[in-house]
Amino acid sequence: MNPLRAIWLVARRELIERGRSRAFLLGLILTQVFIVGGLLLQSTIADDENVLQVGYVGAPPPVFEEALHQAALQAGASVDVRSYPDLPSAEAALRDDEVGGVYVPGPDPDSPGTLIFKQQTDSRFAQVVSTAVATVKLSKAGIDLSPPAVVALEAVSGPDPTSLIIANVGVIFLFISIFSFGYWVLSGVVEEKQSRVVEVVLSTVRPRDLLMGKVLGIGILGLVQLAVLVTTGLVAANVLGRFTLPPTTTPALVMLVVWFVLGYTLYSTLFAVLGALASRMEEASNATMPIQFLAMGSYFVALLVVINDPSGTVARIASFFPPAAPMVVPMRTALGAIEPWEILLSIAVTIVFIYGLFVFGARVYSGAVLQTAGRIKLRDAWRSSR
């Protein structure tokens, strides 16, 4: 049988069996409920904080205040306008977090003025103030409808917050997926071995094709779940107005998907190979203990070491260590502490490692998957496959 056809037949079998299983469907529904429910709860709790504190240098004209209230209402918020006699007092209030931003009117009525934030720009805040300024100009037949100039009171350098959040969520999701989908591969190998189904399958399919098909089929389900989770979260968050997506969102999501695919493939292959050494799930749990420690170590390196020193020696070495790269590289990318060539080289090294893992794993898998007399050693499985 053609290898590609054999791999696809095995993958399709896994897709059908696992995809319509009660565990997968129930898990998918529950995750959607948790995401939407969490955002709704956050929105409810934050209702009292959904007030834009706007500072104004001088006495705000009534027409501006009215326009500000109308613009805030359209954005699903309300405003509290506070007047300050001069710019220094307004900046002091901004530093003390008494207001979220300060609007400084221009020297002439047609000037757009300046909007000052403490550090990070609040896009919704800026949109509300800009809309109010434009409304006032239109009421006075103004010609220049340019938005106010936006400046930061305290210059801040660092990663984009949304990219960092996506990277953090991606690392956590990858870590969870390693155990959830990896154990699906593991349990499938052990169950087929116990029921002798694998003996029938291997009569027509090569061990390497069977291994690749299992990883591919369950991996597609993992990507489907990831896509549904991301789509649900982004749609719900935008509908509830919890955040505005910055331009860096798409690159961050692409990086997340790339490393999810690579990380899942690497760890699932390890689970399948070492799982084939066991004859029962109890033995499989012990056989795959090294993988669990490897995954946990990579997870803690990404969240504890890399996030504190993304350009350090440990972070750089971990970027080219395939088991750790899927968790380390997205984090370094979000922190802006990795060069493009490092990302490409890390991807190349990981792909080569995965290919070698398939070659090595297929031989071990073929030597161990037909052994049902108890747990077999890795060396014995390698020898018996000759």
C-alpha positions in Angstrom: 0.0 0.0 0.0 1.2 3.5 -0.8 2.7 5.0 2.4 0.8 8.3 2.1 -2.5 6.4 1.6 -1.7 4.2 4.6 -0.9 7.2 6.8 -4.2 8.9 5.8 -6.3 5.8 6.4 -4.9 5.4 9.9 -5.3 9.2 10.5 -8.9 9.1 9.3 -9.7 6.1 11.5 -8.4 8.1 14.5 -10.3 11.2 13.5 -13.6 9.3 13.2 -13.2 7.2 16.4 -11.8 10.0 18.6 -13.7 12.9 17.0 -17.1 11.4 17.7 -16.2 10.1 21.2 -18.1 11.5 24.1 -14.9 12.6 25.9 -13.8 14.8 23.0 -17.2 16.3 22.3 -17.9 16.9 26.0 -14.5 18.4 26.5 -15.0 20.7 23.5 -18.3 22.0 24.8 -17.1 22.5 28.3 -14.1 24.5 27.2 -16.4 26.8 25.2 -18.7 27.2 28.2 -15.7 28.0 30.5 -14.3 30.6 28.0 -17.6 32.4 27.5 -18.6 32.1 31.1 -15.3 33.4 32.3 -15.5 36.4 30.0 -19.1 37.1 31.1 -18.1 36.9 34.7 -15.2 39.2 34.1 -17.4 41.6 32.3 -20.0 41.6 35.1 -17.3 42.2 37.8 -15.8 45.0 35.7 -19.0 46.8 35.2 -18.3 49.2 38.0 -14.8 49.9 36.5 -16.2 50.6 33.1 -15.9 54.3 33.7 -13.5 56.4 31.7 -11.8 58.9 33.9 -11.0 61.8 31.6 -8.8 64.7 32.7 -9.2 68.1 31.0 -6.7 71.0 31.3 -8.9 74.0 31.9 -12.7 74.2 32.0 -14.3 71.7 29.6 -17.0 73.4 27.4 -20.5 71.9 28.0 -20.7 70.8 24.3 -17.5 68.8 24.7 -18.7 67.1 27.8 -22.0 66.2 26.1 -20.1 64.8 23.0 -17.9 62.9 25.3 -20.8 61.2 27.1 -22.4 60.3 23.8 -19.2 58.8 22.4 -18.7 56.8 25.6 -22.3 55.5 25.5 -21.6 54.2 21.9 -18.5 52.4 23.2 -20.5 50.8 26.1 -19.0 52.9 28.8 -19.5 56.1 30.8 -17.2 59.0 31.5 -16.2 61.1 34.5 -14.6 64.4 33.4 -12.2 66.0 35.9 -11.0 69.6 35.3 -7.4 70.7 36.2 -6.2 74.3 36.3 -2.9 73.6 34.5 -0.9 70.9 32.8 1.4 70.1 35.8 -1.5 69.3 38.1 -3.2 67.2 35.4 0.0 65.2 34.9 0.4 64.7 38.6 -3.2 63.3 38.7 -2.3 61.0 35.8 0.8 59.7 37.6 -1.3 59.0 40.7 -3.8 57.1 38.5 -6.7 59.5 39.3 -7.5 59.6 35.6 -6.9 57.3 32.7 -5.8 60.0 30.3 -5.6 63.8 30.1 -6.9 65.9 27.1 -5.1 69.2 26.5 -7.1 71.5 24.1 -5.1 73.2 21.3 -4.3 76.9 21.2 -7.1 77.6 18.7 -10.6 76.1 18.3 -9.7 74.2 15.2 -6.7 72.5 16.7 -7.1 68.7 17.6 -5.2 69.1 20.9 -3.2 66.4 22.7 -4.2 63.3 24.6 -1.7 62.2 27.2 -1.5 58.7 28.7 0.6 57.5 31.6 2.3 54.7 29.7 0.3 52.4 27.4 -2.3 53.8 25.1 -5.9 52.8 25.8 -7.4 52.4 22.3 -11.0 52.7 23.5 -10.2 55.7 25.6 -8.5 57.4 22.7 -11.4 56.6 20.4 -14.0 58.1 22.7 -12.0 61.3 23.1 -11.2 61.6 19.4 -14.9 61.1 18.5 -15.9 63.8 21.0 -13.3 66.2 19.6 -14.5 65.6 16.0 -18.2 66.0 17.1 -17.4 69.4 18.6 -15.6 70.5 15.4 -18.5 69.4 13.2 -20.9 71.4 15.3 -18.8 74.5 14.7 -18.3 73.7 11.0 -14.7 72.8 11.6 -12.6 71.7 8.7 -9.7 69.8 10.3 -11.1 66.6 11.9 -7.7 65.2 12.8 -7.6 63.2 16.0 -5.7 64.5 19.0 -2.0 63.7 19.1 -1.3 60.8 21.5 1.7 61.0 23.8 3.0 59.0 26.8 3.8 60.7 30.0 6.3 58.0 30.9 8.0 56.3 28.0 7.8 52.5 28.4 9.8 49.9 26.5 8.7 46.3 26.4 6.7 43.7 24.7 3.2 44.1 23.4 0.9 43.0 26.3 -1.5 41.1 24.0 1.3 39.2 22.3 2.6 38.3 25.8 -0.8 37.1 26.9 -1.2 35.0 23.8 2.2 33.5 24.3 1.5 32.7 27.9 -1.8 31.1 27.0 -0.2 29.3 24.2 2.5 27.8 26.4 -0.1 26.7 29.0 -2.3 25.2 26.2 0.6 23.4 24.7 1.6 21.9 28.0 -2.0 20.7 28.6 -2.3 19.4 25.1 0.9 17.4 25.5 -0.7 15.4 28.2 -4.3 15.3 26.9 -3.6 14.4 23.2 -0.4 12.6 24.0 -2.3 10.3 26.4 -4.8 9.7 23.6 -2.0 8.4 21.4 -0.6 6.4 24.3 -3.9 4.8 25.3 -4.7 4.0 21.6 -1.3 2.2 21.3 -1.8 0.2 24.5 -5.5 -0.6 23.8 -4.7 -1.9 20.3 -1.8 -3.9 21.7 -4.0 -5.5 24.4 -6.8 -6.3 22.0 -4.4 -7.7 19.3 -6.0 -5.3 16.8 -2.5 -4.0 16.0 -1.5 -7.4 14.6 -4.2 -7.2 12.0 -3.3 -3.6 11.1 0.4 -4.3 10.8 -0.4 -7.0 8.2 -1.2 -4.3 5.7 0.5 -1.1 7.1 4.1 -0.6 8.0 4.9 0.4 11.6 6.2 3.8 10.6 3.0 4.6 8.7 0.9 3.4 11.6 2.8 5.6 14.0 2.6 8.7 11.7 -1.1 8.1 11.0 -2.0 8.0 14.7 0.0 11.2 15.4 -1.5 12.9 12.4 -5.2 12.0 13.1 -5.2 13.0 16.8 -3.1 16.1 15.9 -5.8 17.3 13.5 -8.3 17.0 16.3 -6.0 19.1 18.5 -5.7 21.8 15.8 -9.5 21.8 15.5 -9.9 22.3 19.3 -7.2 25.0 19.2 -9.0 26.8 16.4 -12.4 26.6 18.1 -10.9 27.9 21.4 -9.1 30.8 19.8 -12.1 31.8 17.7 -14.6 31.5 20.6 -12.3 33.6 22.9 -11.6 36.3 20.3 -15.2 36.6 19.2 -16.6 36.6 22.8 -14.0 39.1 24.0 -14.7 41.5 21.1 -18.5 41.2 21.5 -18.1 42.0 25.2 -15.6 44.8 24.4 -12.9 43.4 26.7 -10.0 44.4 24.5 -9.1 45.6 21.0 -6.8 43.4 19.0 -3.5 45.1 18.1 -1.6 44.5 14.8 0.7 42.0 16.5 -2.1 39.5 17.2 -1.9 37.7 13.8 1.9 37.0 14.1 1.5 35.8 17.7 -1.3 33.4 16.6 0.7 32.1 13.7 3.7 31.5 16.0 1.4 29.7 18.4 0.0 27.4 15.7 3.4 26.6 14.3 4.9 25.6 17.6 1.7 23.8 18.7 2.1 21.5 15.6 5.8 20.9 16.2 5.5 20.4 20.0 2.5 18.1 19.7 4.2 16.0 17.0 7.4 15.7 19.0 5.8 14.7 22.3 3.0 12.5 20.9 5.6 10.5 19.0 7.6 10.0 22.2 4.4 8.9 24.0 3.6 6.4 21.2 7.1 4.9 21.1 7.5 4.5 24.9 3.9 3.5 25.3 4.5 0.5 22.9 7.0 -0.8 25.4 4.1 -1.5 27.9 1.3 -4.1 27.8 -1.0 -2.3 30.2 -1.9 1.4 31.0 -0.3 1.0 34.4 3.0 0.0 32.9 2.7 2.8 30.2 2.4 5.5 32.9 5.7 4.4 34.3 7.3 4.0 30.9 6.4 7.6 29.9 7.5 9.2 33.2 10.7 10.6 31.5 8.5 12.4 29.0 6.4 14.0 31.7 9.5 15.3 33.5 10.9 16.6 30.2 7.7 18.4 29.5 7.4 19.9 33.0 11.0 21.0 33.0 10.5 22.8 29.6 7.3 24.4 30.9 9.0 25.8 34.0 12.0 27.0 32.0 9.6 29.0 29.7 7.5 30.5 32.5 10.1 31.1 35.2 13.5 31.5 33.5 12.8 32.8 30.0 10.2 35.3 31.1 12.8 36.9 33.5 15.8 36.7 31.2 14.7 36.1 27.6 18.1 37.0 26.2 20.1 34.9 28.7 22.2 31.9 28.0 19.6 29.4 29.3 16.9 30.9 27.0 19.2 30.8 24.0 20.2 27.2 24.6 16.6 26.1 25.3 15.5 27.6 21.9 17.6 25.0 20.1 16.8 22.1 22.4 13.8 20.5 20.5 11.7 19.4 23.6 11.9 22.9 25.1 11.7 25.0 21.9 7.9 24.8 21.5 7.5 26.6 24.8 10.5 28.8 24.9 10.5 30.3 21.4 6.9 31.8 21.5 7.7 33.3 24.8 11.0 34.9 23.6 9.2 36.1 20.5 6.5 37.8 22.5 9.1 39.5 24.7 11.0 40.7 21.6 14.2 39.0 22.7 14.8 36.6 19.7 16.2 37.2 16.2 14.4 36.0 13.1 17.3 33.7 12.2 17.0 32.1 15.7 13.3 31.3 15.1 14.0 29.8 11.6 17.0 27.8 12.9 15.0 26.5 15.9 12.2 25.4 13.6 14.6 23.6 11.3 16.4 21.9 14.2 13.0 20.7 15.7 11.8 19.4 12.3 15.0 17.4 11.8 14.7 16.1 15.3 11.1 15.0 14.7 12.1 13.2 11.5 14.9 11.4 13.3 12.4 10.5 16.1 10.1 9.0 13.5 12.9 6.9 12.0 14.1 5.7 15.4 10.6 5.4 16.9 9.3 3.3 14.0 11.9 0.7 14.6 11.3 0.6 18.4 7.6 0.7 17.8 7.7 -2.3 15.4 9.8 -4.3 17.8 7.7 -3.6 20.9 4.1 -3.3 19.7 3.7 -7.0 19.1 5.2 -8.0 22.5 2.4 -8.8 25.0 4.3 -10.7 27.7 4.8 -7.6 29.8 6.9 -4.4 29.7 9.8 -4.7 27.3 13.1 -2.8 27.5 14.0 -0.2 24.9 17.1 -2.0 24.0 15.3 -5.3 23.5 12.6 -3.6 21.3 15.4 -2.2 19.1 17.0 -5.5 18.7 13.8 -7.5 18.1 12.9 -5.2 15.2 15.8 -6.4 13.1 
